[in-house]
Amino acid sequence: IEDRLRNANDQLAALSAKGAPQPPATVDKKGFESFNAGLDQERDRIAALRNTIGEHRKRLEALPDLIAKTRKESEAAEKNASLLAESSKSAKTDTEKKLIDLRLENARLEKQMALKSIKILTEEADLAADLEPVLNAELELAEKQLERLEQELELYSKAYEQQLALAQQQKVDSLARKEKEAATAKTPAARFIAEWE
């Protein structure tokens, strides 16, 4: 838990220390699609973290009631064991005594199981309380990483749009040049080739 919390805090600090995202040097369709896929994965990870935190909180809220219920079961098993111990003394036949002794042993086992369950549930409650800040830090880190990815994607998108606009402009210029060549061609063969191009 401590390592996870330290790791999340270190990554948060490193992310905060980074400057603003810079536009990419080179862009292409494959890189743009890869960026989008990474963004979708990060969104899915955040949704899973939020779901985990929600389930964790529900479990944490349910633990006190579960511990109280298990304590009642332990007390009931103890009361049952003392009643069976008393009735074992007054058993009239050997068979009846054996049956009561088996029930007494069963009640003692139920009490031991309840006590063990209380111990486990108490440890789980302590662990869950310790784990909550870790989950919150990991969620905060994931949200900041998503925010940064969205900023980088916006820069990448603008650069990609500029690249596409430049390529489109070059094609328009090339077409205009070829149309001018077709209009100014002196020979029929040159005019035919220019128009065909």
Secondary structure as the mmCIF struct_conf table of DSSP 4:
data_model
#
loop_
_struct_conf.conf_type_id
_struct_conf.id
_struct_conf.beg_label_comp_id
_struct_conf.beg_label_asym_id
_struct_conf.beg_label_seq_id
_struct_conf.end_label_comp_id
_struct_conf.end_label_asym_id
_struct_conf.end_label_seq_id
HELX_RH_AL_P HELX_RH_AL_P1 GLU A 2 ALA A 17
BEND BEND1 LYS A 18 LYS A 18
BEND BEND2 ALA A 25 THR A 26
HELX_RH_AL_P HELX_RH_AL_P2 LYS A 29 LYS A 89
TURN_TY1_P TURN_TY1_P1 SER A 90 SER A 90
BEND BEND3 THR A 93 THR A 93
HELX_RH_AL_P HELX_RH_AL_P3 ASP A 94 THR A 184
BEND BEND4 THR A 187 THR A 187
HELX_RH_AL_P HELX_RH_AL_P4 PRO A 188 TRP A 196
#
